[in-house]
Amino acid sequence: MQQYHVLVVEDEPVTRAKLVDYFLQEGYRISEAADGNEMRSILQNEKVDLIMLDINLPGEDGLLLTRDIRSTSDVGIILVTGRTDRVDRIVGLEMGADDYVTKPFELRELRVRVKNLLWRISKVDQVKQQLRQEFSEEKQADRVVQFGPWTFDIPRRMLSKDDSPVKLTKAEYEVLLAFVTNPNNVLGRDQLLSLISHRVEQPNDRTIDVLVRRLRSKIEDNPRNPRFFVTIHGEGYLFAGDIEK
């Protein structure tokens, strides 16, 4: 069974010790830090699966640290704080946190939140590995596909219509590749997001919506009534084009 590595970032010694002791007893590998500098040192030298991050830290607060972490890492982040302001919760989630717990918290509830977040992360990692294998450029090396009036030269990263090329960003290319290799299959936003290697600062569901909107504007005759990139409400997107190889 995999032993997950959890990093507790908390400047208050008693609270930090309580969290460390409890999650050690639950079978997790635990590291601890009192501020952002100690946190960064651990992240640079070890693989961490989840961070419990206090907002009220000396120096850089937890919100700024969340934004900093999320710009380079997909590690799970649960904000743990004494603040009760709903605005802080919203800002924390917008910065890239996955969950939010307010002090005083119930340790058993926090354990469930940690367990659920780690489970979601493991499932996303499985999807990433599977999709990267499916969409590796080596497997696509000799593929040119057509849908409608469009020609998509995968190894050359070229999309054209009537021999007129259309420029794609790296992220747009990767999302289009996911679609054309899975026609008529619904792809969730997490699946699509996992394929973007050129990550934006704060990737989230809206990132995929923006990319699909851009692809529609470049490819669809009528972006408001899309023929190829169909929204499946509550699930994701479906590529409805007939692929010719």
Contacts in CASP RR format, 6 or more apart in sequence:
PFRMAT RR
TARGET T0000
AUTHOR 0000-0000-0000
METHOD contacts of the structure
MODEL  1
MQQYHVLVVEDEPVTRAKLVDYFLQEGYRISEAADGNEMRSILQNEKVDL
IMLDINLPGEDGLLLTRDIRSTSDVGIILVTGRTDRVDRIVGLEMGADDY
VTKPFELRELRVRVKNLLWRISKVDQVKQQLRQEFSEEKQADRVVQFGPW
TFDIPRRMLSKDDSPVKLTKAEYEVLLAFVTNPNNVLGRDQLLSLISHRV
EQPNDRTIDVLVRRLRSKIEDNPRNPRFFVTIHGEGYLFAGDIEK
2 122 0 8 1.000
3 27 0 8 1.000
3 28 0 8 1.000
3 29 0 8 1.000
4 28 0 8 1.000
4 29 0 8 1.000
4 49 0 8 1.000
4 50 0 8 1.000
4 118 0 8 1.000
5 28 0 8 1.000
5 29 0 8 1.000
5 30 0 8 1.000
5 31 0 8 1.000
5 46 0 8 1.000
5 47 0 8 1.000
5 48 0 8 1.000
5 49 0 8 1.000
5 50 0 8 1.000
6 23 0 8 1.000
6 28 0 8 1.000
6 29 0 8 1.000
6 30 0 8 1.000
6 31 0 8 1.000
6 48 0 8 1.000
6 49 0 8 1.000
6 50 0 8 1.000
6 51 0 8 1.000
6 52 0 8 1.000
6 114 0 8 1.000
7 30 0 8 1.000
7 31 0 8 1.000
7 32 0 8 1.000
7 33 0 8 1.000
7 39 0 8 1.000
7 42 0 8 1.000
7 43 0 8 1.000
7 48 0 8 1.000
7 50 0 8 1.000
7 51 0 8 1.000
7 52 0 8 1.000
8 16 0 8 1.000
8 19 0 8 1.000
8 20 0 8 1.000
8 23 0 8 1.000
8 30 0 8 1.000
8 31 0 8 1.000
8 32 0 8 1.000
8 33 0 8 1.000
8 52 0 8 1.000
9 32 0 8 1.000
9 33 0 8 1.000
9 34 0 8 1.000
9 35 0 8 1.000
9 36 0 8 1.000
9 38 0 8 1.000
9 39 0 8 1.000
9 51 0 8 1.000
9 52 0 8 1.000
9 53 0 8 1.000
9 54 0 8 1.000
9 57 0 8 1.000
9 62 0 8 1.000
9 65 0 8 1.000
10 16 0 8 1.000
10 19 0 8 1.000
10 32 0 8 1.000
10 33 0 8 1.000
10 34 0 8 1.000
10 52 0 8 1.000
10 54 0 8 1.000
10 80 0 8 1.000
11 34 0 8 1.000
11 35 0 8 1.000
11 54 0 8 1.000
11 56 0 8 1.000
11 57 0 8 1.000
11 58 0 8 1.000
12 54 0 8 1.000
13 34 0 8 1.000
15 54 0 8 1.000
15 103 0 8 1.000
16 32 0 8 1.000
16 34 0 8 1.000
18 107 0 8 1.000
19 52 0 8 1.000
19 80 0 8 1.000
19 107 0 8 1.000
19 110 0 8 1.000
20 30 0 8 1.000
20 32 0 8 1.000
22 107 0 8 1.000
22 111 0 8 1.000
23 30 0 8 1.000
23 111 0 8 1.000
23 114 0 8 1.000
24 30 0 8 1.000
26 111 0 8 1.000
28 114 0 8 1.000
31 42 0 8 1.000
31 46 0 8 1.000
31 48 0 8 1.000
33 39 0 8 1.000
33 41 0 8 1.000
33 42 0 8 1.000
34 57 0 8 1.000
34 58 0 8 1.000
35 57 0 8 1.000
35 58 0 8 1.000
35 59 0 8 1.000
35 60 0 8 1.000
36 57 0 8 1.000
36 59 0 8 1.000
36 60 0 8 1.000
36 65 0 8 1.000
39 51 0 8 1.000
39 53 0 8 1.000
39 65 0 8 1.000
42 48 0 8 1.000
43 69 0 8 1.000
43 73 0 8 1.000
43 75 0 8 1.000
48 75 0 8 1.000
49 75 0 8 1.000
49 76 0 8 1.000
49 118 0 8 1.000
49 121 0 8 1.000
50 75 0 8 1.000
50 76 0 8 1.000
50 77 0 8 1.000
50 78 0 8 1.000
50 114 0 8 1.000
50 117 0 8 1.000
50 118 0 8 1.000
50 121 0 8 1.000
51 69 0 8 1.000
51 75 0 8 1.000
51 76 0 8 1.000
51 77 0 8 1.000
51 78 0 8 1.000
52 78 0 8 1.000
52 80 0 8 1.000
52 110 0 8 1.000
52 114 0 8 1.000
53 62 0 8 1.000
53 65 0 8 1.000
53 66 0 8 1.000
53 77 0 8 1.000
53 78 0 8 1.000
53 79 0 8 1.000
53 80 0 8 1.000
53 97 0 8 1.000
54 62 0 8 1.000
54 79 0 8 1.000
54 80 0 8 1.000
54 81 0 8 1.000
55 61 0 8 1.000
55 62 0 8 1.000
55 63 0 8 1.000
55 79 0 8 1.000
55 80 0 8 1.000
55 81 0 8 1.000
55 82 0 8 1.000
55 83 0 8 1.000
55 88 0 8 1.000
56 62 0 8 1.000
56 81 0 8 1.000
56 82 0 8 1.000
56 83 0 8 1.000
57 65 0 8 1.000
60 68 0 8 1.000
62 79 0 8 1.000
63 79 0 8 1.000
63 88 0 8 1.000
63 91 0 8 1.000
63 92 0 8 1.000
63 95 0 8 1.000
66 77 0 8 1.000
66 79 0 8 1.000
66 92 0 8 1.000
66 95 0 8 1.000
66 96 0 8 1.000
66 97 0 8 1.000
67 95 0 8 1.000
67 96 0 8 1.000
67 201 0 8 1.000
67 202 0 8 1.000
69 75 0 8 1.000
69 77 0 8 1.000
70 77 0 8 1.000
70 95 0 8 1.000
70 96 0 8 1.000
70 201 0 8 1.000
70 202 0 8 1.000
70 203 0 8 1.000
71 201 0 8 1.000
71 202 0 8 1.000
74 121 0 8 1.000
74 124 0 8 1.000
76 98 0 8 1.000
76 117 0 8 1.000
76 118 0 8 1.000
76 121 0 8 1.000
77 96 0 8 1.000
77 97 0 8 1.000
77 98 0 8 1.000
77 99 0 8 1.000
78 97 0 8 1.000
78 98 0 8 1.000
78 99 0 8 1.000
78 100 0 8 1.000
78 101 0 8 1.000
78 110 0 8 1.000
78 113 0 8 1.000
78 114 0 8 1.000
78 117 0 8 1.000
79 89 0 8 1.000
79 92 0 8 1.000
79 97 0 8 1.000
79 99 0 8 1.000
79 100 0 8 1.000
79 101 0 8 1.000
80 101 0 8 1.000
80 103 0 8 1.000
80 105 0 8 1.000
80 110 0 8 1.000
81 88 0 8 1.000
81 100 0 8 1.000
81 101 0 8 1.000
81 102 0 8 1.000
81 103 0 8 1.000
82 102 0 8 1.000
82 103 0 8 1.000
83 102 0 8 1.000
84 102 0 8 1.000
89 100 0 8 1.000
92 100 0 8 1.000
93 100 0 8 1.000
94 202 0 8 1.000
95 202 0 8 1.000
96 202 0 8 1.000
96 204 0 8 1.000
98 117 0 8 1.000
99 113 0 8 1.000
99 117 0 8 1.000
101 109 0 8 1.000
101 110 0 8 1.000
101 113 0 8 1.000
124 190 0 8 1.000
124 194 0 8 1.000
127 190 0 8 1.000
127 191 0 8 1.000
127 194 0 8 1.000
128 194 0 8 1.000
128 195 0 8 1.000
131 178 0 8 1.000
131 191 0 8 1.000
131 194 0 8 1.000
131 195 0 8 1.000
132 195 0 8 1.000
133 139 0 8 1.000
134 181 0 8 1.000
135 174 0 8 1.000
135 177 0 8 1.000
135 178 0 8 1.000
135 181 0 8 1.000
135 195 0 8 1.000
137 154 0 8 1.000
137 155 0 8 1.000
140 154 0 8 1.000
140 155 0 8 1.000
140 177 0 8 1.000
140 181 0 8 1.000
141 155 0 8 1.000
142 155 0 8 1.000
143 154 0 8 1.000
143 155 0 8 1.000
143 245 0 8 1.000
144 151 0 8 1.000
144 152 0 8 1.000
144 153 0 8 1.000
144 154 0 8 1.000
144 245 0 8 1.000
145 151 0 8 1.000
145 152 0 8 1.000
145 154 0 8 1.000
145 180 0 8 1.000
145 243 0 8 1.000
145 244 0 8 1.000
145 245 0 8 1.000
146 152 0 8 1.000
146 243 0 8 1.000
146 244 0 8 1.000
146 245 0 8 1.000
147 180 0 8 1.000
147 183 0 8 1.000
147 228 0 8 1.000
147 241 0 8 1.000
147 242 0 8 1.000
147 243 0 8 1.000
147 244 0 8 1.000
148 241 0 8 1.000
148 242 0 8 1.000
149 161 0 8 1.000
149 162 0 8 1.000
150 159 0 8 1.000
150 160 0 8 1.000
150 161 0 8 1.000
150 219 0 8 1.000
151 158 0 8 1.000
151 159 0 8 1.000
151 160 0 8 1.000
151 161 0 8 1.000
152 158 0 8 1.000
152 159 0 8 1.000
152 176 0 8 1.000
152 180 0 8 1.000
153 159 0 8 1.000
153 160 0 8 1.000
154 177 0 8 1.000
154 180 0 8 1.000
157 168 0 8 1.000
157 173 0 8 1.000
158 165 0 8 1.000
159 165 0 8 1.000
159 166 0 8 1.000
159 168 0 8 1.000
159 173 0 8 1.000
159 176 0 8 1.000
159 218 0 8 1.000
159 219 0 8 1.000
160 166 0 8 1.000
166 218 0 8 1.000
166 219 0 8 1.000
168 176 0 8 1.000
168 218 0 8 1.000
169 198 0 8 1.000
169 214 0 8 1.000
170 197 0 8 1.000
170 198 0 8 1.000
171 196 0 8 1.000
171 198 0 8 1.000
171 200 0 8 1.000
171 211 0 8 1.000
172 211 0 8 1.000
172 214 0 8 1.000
172 215 0 8 1.000
172 218 0 8 1.000
174 195 0 8 1.000
174 196 0 8 1.000
174 197 0 8 1.000
174 198 0 8 1.000
175 192 0 8 1.000
175 195 0 8 1.000
175 196 0 8 1.000
175 208 0 8 1.000
175 211 0 8 1.000
175 212 0 8 1.000
175 215 0 8 1.000
176 215 0 8 1.000
177 195 0 8 1.000
178 187 0 8 1.000
178 191 0 8 1.000
178 192 0 8 1.000
178 195 0 8 1.000
179 187 0 8 1.000
179 228 0 8 1.000
179 229 0 8 1.000
179 237 0 8 1.000
179 239 0 8 1.000
180 239 0 8 1.000
180 243 0 8 1.000
182 239 0 8 1.000
183 239 0 8 1.000
183 240 0 8 1.000
183 241 0 8 1.000
183 242 0 8 1.000
183 243 0 8 1.000
184 238 0 8 1.000
184 239 0 8 1.000
184 240 0 8 1.000
184 241 0 8 1.000
185 238 0 8 1.000
185 239 0 8 1.000
186 232 0 8 1.000
186 235 0 8 1.000
186 236 0 8 1.000
186 237 0 8 1.000
186 238 0 8 1.000
187 236 0 8 1.000
187 237 0 8 1.000
187 238 0 8 1.000
187 239 0 8 1.000
188 235 0 8 1.000
188 236 0 8 1.000
188 237 0 8 1.000
189 205 0 8 1.000
189 208 0 8 1.000
189 209 0 8 1.000
189 236 0 8 1.000
189 237 0 8 1.000
192 208 0 8 1.000
192 211 0 8 1.000
192 237 0 8 1.000
193 203 0 8 1.000
193 204 0 8 1.000
193 205 0 8 1.000
193 207 0 8 1.000
193 208 0 8 1.000
196 203 0 8 1.000
196 207 0 8 1.000
196 211 0 8 1.000
200 207 0 8 1.000
208 237 0 8 1.000
212 229 0 8 1.000
212 237 0 8 1.000
213 223 0 8 1.000
215 229 0 8 1.000
216 223 0 8 1.000
216 226 0 8 1.000
216 228 0 8 1.000
216 229 0 8 1.000
217 223 0 8 1.000
219 228 0 8 1.000
219 229 0 8 1.000
220 226 0 8 1.000
220 227 0 8 1.000
220 228 0 8 1.000
220 229 0 8 1.000
221 227 0 8 1.000
227 240 0 8 1.000
227 241 0 8 1.000
228 239 0 8 1.000
228 240 0 8 1.000
228 241 0 8 1.000
229 237 0 8 1.000
229 238 0 8 1.000
229 239 0 8 1.000
229 240 0 8 1.000
230 237 0 8 1.000
230 238 0 8 1.000
230 239 0 8 1.000
230 240 0 8 1.000
231 237 0 8 1.000
232 238 0 8 1.000
END
